[in-house]
Structures are given as C-alpha cells and as structure tokens.
Amino acid sequence: MIKQLQVFLEKSQFHRLELVLVATLVASMLEMVGVGTIPAFVGLLVNPDRFISALPEGSFKTWTHRHDNVALALYGAGLMAGLFLVKNLYLMALTYAEARLTQDATASVSTRLFGGYLYRPFTFHLRRNPAELIRNLTEEVEHAVLFVNSGMRLVREGLIMAVVLLLLMWADPLITFLVFTLLALASGGFYFIVRMSLRRRGQVCQDHWSRQLQVIN
C-alpha cells in the first residue's frame, strides 16, 4: 500500500502525509491526557482530601495545602478547560491539514490523469469507452483520495482507541478485555459479512455510472 501511495501521491504530498500521521500520534497523546483529566477533576470535586493525599510530596502538594477546596476546584476547572481548548485547537489544525492534503491530492491526481489521457495514442481512445474515462476523472479520483483520507482517519481513531484501551486496562483489565473482545468479534463478523457485498455493489455502481455517462454523451 505504501508503494501504491508513493505512485498515487506526489513526493511532497507523501511527505505531508507522513507529517500528518506523526501529528495524529501527538493527537492521540492529547486525547489520553484529556481523558485522564476527567476522573482526576471528579476526584478533586468529590473528595479533595483524598485527592491531595494521593499527590507526591513536593512543592505542588505544599501549594495545594495553602488553598481551600473551592479555590482548588476553580483552579482545576480552569486547568482542564485550558487543556481541552489546546487539544481541540490542535485537532482543528490537524483536520485542516488533512483537508488541504485531500484537496491538493484530488487536484494533482485529476490533472495528471487528464494529461495522461490527452497524450495517449489515438488508438487507445478507439478501444476505450469515453464514458469510462470521464467517470475516472470525475468520480473515481475523488473516491481514491477519499480512501486515503479515510485511512488517515482510521489511523487517528485507532490510536485514540488504543490509548483509551490502555487506560481502561489499567483501571479494570478483566472487564475491559471481555468488552473489547465482544466488540472486536461483533465488528469483525459484520465486516466479513458485508465485505463481499460492498465490493460487488461498488463494481455495479461503477458500471452503471459509466453507462449513464455514455447515454448522456
């Protein structure tokens, strides 16, 4: 798949894809921090003394003893709000980078494919249905780029799921293992059931779209 992406994308776009994947790894770490702050903040609200006693000895623990529970709750809420603001701004920038990469890849692939069709020998066009070429330029390029975009999203969501899984395994390994095993079996079974049907229907959709363009032409 990496070799196919290197052919499909330009060199600069492939490097941008690598940067997006690295940024996705950072986003998963931010998600882990965001998820971890919620139970910590709830613990601070429900039982401040227990929360403070669990802190390691140091200047921060000494600082907490100099403030009352209301002030600590306000500081904690401000800190959590700041973390979520930074995380969401980062995710917004990452989404924008993915969208720009998708746009550039769509324009680049369409232009290269169109140029390739223009400079093919005339005998090539005698043997090919023009509707198929139009379909490839208008529809299939977008579907191919959508595949790359979906792959980036799959990596991001997979990393976030892995981080959440690690946190839940740390909290309760047995229940987490049972729940994720059941979800994995159900999802995998559903995927294998609909896989062949979706592939067959996709081919039918391609053929009908090509025939539709041929009739219009």
C-alpha positions in Angstrom: 0.0 0.0 0.0 2.9 2.4 0.7 4.3 1.8 -2.7 0.9 2.5 -4.3 0.6 5.7 -2.2 4.1 6.8 -3.5 2.8 6.4 -7.1 -0.6 7.9 -6.3 0.7 11.0 -4.4 3.4 13.4 -5.4 6.6 13.3 -3.4 5.8 16.5 -1.4 2.3 15.2 -0.7 3.6 11.9 0.5 5.9 13.7 2.9 2.9 15.8 4.1 1.0 12.6 4.7 3.9 11.3 6.9 3.8 14.6 8.9 0.0 14.2 9.3 0.4 10.7 10.6 3.1 11.9 13.1 0.7 14.7 14.2 -2.0 12.1 14.6 0.2 10.3 17.1 0.5 13.5 19.1 -3.3 14.0 18.9 -3.8 10.5 20.4 -1.5 11.5 23.3 -3.5 14.7 23.8 -6.7 12.6 23.9 -5.1 10.4 26.6 -4.4 13.5 28.7 -7.9 14.8 28.1 -9.5 11.5 29.1 -7.2 11.3 32.2 -8.1 14.7 33.5 -11.8 14.0 33.8 -11.6 11.4 36.6 -8.9 13.4 38.3 -11.1 16.5 38.3 -14.1 14.5 39.5 -12.0 13.1 42.4 -11.0 16.6 43.3 -14.6 17.7 43.5 -15.9 14.6 45.4 -13.1 14.1 47.8 -10.4 16.8 47.8 -8.6 15.5 50.9 -8.1 12.0 49.3 -7.0 13.6 46.0 -4.4 15.8 47.8 -3.1 12.9 49.9 -2.5 10.9 46.6 -0.2 13.6 45.3 3.5 13.0 45.5 5.4 15.1 48.1 6.7 18.3 46.6 6.1 21.9 46.0 2.8 21.3 44.3 1.4 19.4 47.2 2.5 22.1 49.5 0.8 24.7 47.3 -2.5 22.8 47.5 -2.4 22.9 51.3 -2.4 26.7 51.1 -5.7 26.9 49.3 -9.2 25.9 50.3 -11.4 23.4 48.4 -13.3 26.0 46.4 -10.1 27.6 45.1 -8.7 24.2 44.2 -11.9 23.3 42.3 -11.7 26.6 40.4 -8.0 26.1 39.5 -8.7 22.5 38.5 -11.6 23.6 36.3 -9.5 26.3 34.6 -6.7 23.8 34.0 -9.0 21.2 32.5 -10.7 23.8 30.3 -7.3 25.1 29.1 -6.2 21.5 28.3 -9.3 20.8 26.3 -9.0 24.1 24.5 -5.5 23.4 23.4 -6.4 19.8 22.4 -9.4 21.0 20.3 -7.4 23.7 18.6 -4.7 21.2 17.8 -7.3 18.8 16.4 -8.8 21.6 14.4 -5.4 22.4 12.8 -4.9 18.7 12.1 -8.3 18.4 10.4 -7.5 21.5 8.3 -4.1 20.0 7.3 -5.9 16.7 6.3 -8.5 18.7 4.3 -5.8 20.7 2.4 -3.9 17.5 1.7 -7.1 15.9 0.3 -7.8 18.9 -1.9 -4.3 19.1 -3.3 -4.2 15.3 -3.9 -7.5 15.4 -5.7 -6.4 18.3 -8.0 -3.0 16.7 -8.6 -4.2 13.2 -9.5 -7.0 14.6 -11.7 -4.6 16.8 -13.6 -2.0 14.0 -14.1 -4.7 11.5 -15.1 -6.3 14.0 -17.6 -2.8 14.8 -19.1 -2.2 11.0 -19.4 -5.4 10.6 -21.3 -4.7 13.5 -23.6 -1.3 12.3 -24.6 -2.3 8.7 -25.1 -2.2 7.4 -28.7 -5.4 7.8 -30.7 -5.8 4.0 -30.9 -6.1 4.0 -27.1 -9.3 6.1 -27.3 -10.7 4.0 -30.1 -10.6 1.0 -27.9 -11.9 2.7 -24.7 -15.4 4.0 -23.9 -15.1 7.8 -23.4 -17.7 7.5 -20.6 -15.2 5.3 -18.6 -12.5 8.0 -18.9 -14.9 10.7 -17.8 -16.0 8.5 -14.9 -12.4 8.0 -13.8 -11.7 11.8 -14.0 -14.8 12.9 -12.2 -15.7 10.2 -9.7 -13.0 7.6 -9.3 -10.3 10.2 -8.4 -12.4 11.5 -5.6 -13.1 8.0 -4.4 -9.4 7.2 -4.4 -8.5 10.3 -2.5 -11.3 9.6 -0.1 -9.7 6.2 0.5 -6.5 8.0 1.6 -8.4 10.4 3.8 -10.3 7.5 5.4 -7.0 5.8 6.0 -5.7 8.8 7.9 -8.9 9.0 9.9 -8.7 5.2 10.6 -5.1 5.7 12.0 -6.2 8.6 14.2 -9.3 6.8 15.6 -7.3 3.6 16.0 -4.6 5.4 18.1 -7.2 7.1 20.2 -8.9 3.7 20.8 -5.6 2.1 21.7 -5.0 4.9 24.3 -8.4 4.5 25.8 -8.0 0.7 25.9 -4.7 1.1 27.8 -6.3 3.4 30.3 -9.3 1.1 30.8 -6.9 -2.0 31.1 -5.1 -0.1 33.8 -8.4 0.5 35.6 -10.1 -2.9 35.2 -8.3 -5.4 33.0 -10.8 -8.2 33.1 -14.0 -6.2 32.3 -12.1 -4.2 29.6 -10.8 -7.4 28.0 -14.2 -9.0 27.9 -15.9 -5.9 26.5 -13.3 -5.2 23.8 -13.2 -8.9 22.8 -17.0 -8.9 22.3 -16.9 -5.7 20.3 -14.0 -6.9 18.2 -15.8 -10.2 17.4 -19.0 -8.4 16.5 -17.3 -5.7 14.4 -15.1 -8.3 12.6 -18.0 -10.6 11.9 -20.0 -7.7 10.5 -17.1 -6.6 8.3 -16.6 -10.0 6.8 -20.3 -10.4 6.2 -20.7 -7.1 4.2 -17.3 -7.1 2.6 -18.0 -9.1 -0.5 -21.4 -7.5 -0.9 -20.0 -4.0 -0.8 -17.3 -4.9 -3.3 -19.9 -6.3 -5.7 -22.2 -3.4 -5.3 -19.3 -1.0 -5.9 -18.5 -2.6 -9.2 -22.1 -2.5 -10.2 -22.2 1.2 -9.3 -19.1 1.9 -11.4 -20.6 0.1 -14.4 -24.0 1.9 -14.1 -22.3 5.3 -13.7 -20.2 4.7 -16.8 -23.3 3.6 -18.7 -25.2 6.7 -17.5 -22.4 9.0 -18.8 -22.3 7.1 -22.1 -26.1 7.6 -22.6 -25.8 11.3 -21.7 -22.9 11.8 -24.2 
